[in-house]
Amino acid sequence: MRVTGAILAGGLSTRYGGAPKGLEKVRGVRIIDRVRSALEPVVDDLLLIANDPEATAWLPGMRCERDVLADVGSVAGIHAALVHTGTPVIVVAWDMPFVPTALLQALREAGVGADAAVPESDSRRGVEPLCAYYAATCTGAIEARIARGDRRVVAFYDDVRVARLSAEQVAQFGDPALLFMNVNTPEERVLAEAHAAAADGGRYRQEA
């Protein structure tokens, strides 16, 4: 079955002064390009989900679509990716510079026979819903939760079959705190820059 890689460029970037945070560079490479490079080897097609009117210029040649549901939070990106593709998707938030391809491949494999596959982490939710695999069966579950007024990004997990990559499995790919690091502020970009050389393992050349 074909799987689409969806880059979720959501949020208003308020903590980044309104600037598109995924277009910021870490070690000379835009974060959005890092996400694309991580996804490309493990998916059959790519899609950008973004509401910014300038988004079509961010990744020339890549299809770009907007959210279908309004004012429902982060789950809108997952829902939009599923609706616009009609295929299972692997989603990655566009502010995560260090997600490795090997982890995304593991999520694709874990999704076989499940509706969702998600890695465990130390986040407040205990998982990373914006770095995960979702089958088309999740679409109705998301809509049903929204209809009941539950906008939590993981609310629909109770209504579908969820496979988890355990914390031990995730740790095989690196330090989870780094793998799932979000660059939401200029300060976090500086921190990401400090970690980038070790995290990249030579994958990216330092650019001027």
Secondary structure, 3 states (H helix, E strand, C coil): CCCEEEEEECCCCHHHCCCCHHHCEECCEEHHHHHHHHHHHHCCEEEEEECCCCHHHCCCCCEEECCCCCCCCCHHHHHHHHHHHCCCEEEEECCCCCCCHHHHHHHHHHCCCCCEEEEECCCCCCECCCEEEECCCHHHHHHHHHHCCCCCCCHHHHHCCEEEECHHHHHCCCCHHHHCCCCCCHHHHHHHHHHHHHHHCCCCCCCC
